C-alpha cells in the first residue's frame, strides 16, 4: 500500500504595522513578533510603517495578542496586509 506524501507547503500572511516611531529598528519588531511565533521577514518602511511575514497561524495569533501593544512609546496599529488593488489608470 502506498501512502500520499504529506503536503509540506505552509501558508503565510503579511501583517501591516503602523504608528511606529521613525527610530524603531527592525530587530525591535522582529523580537516582539517572535514572542508569538515564527517571523519569516520584517520590512521596515518609511513614515512609521512595517510589514511582518509569518506563518498564517502565528500571524493570526499575533493579530489578537499584539493589537494595541506599545512600541517605543507609541501604540502600534496592527492589521492583516492586503495586496494593492490595480490602478484605475
C-alpha angles and dihedrals in degrees: 000000000000122000125212116251114253115254105245096182110121120201119227137200133206119222124205116220121192141174093050120152112252088242094061112123123218090240090062091055093044093050092049095050093040087063086069102037149314114327113208098182144349122206115187112203132191124276097035100302131125140173124220121192117205140160106281097249091049091047091053090050091048091052091059100035101042103035108121093016117148119239120187091341098313131099105242124223112228130188141140112276117235128199116265114261119243116271118259091225 
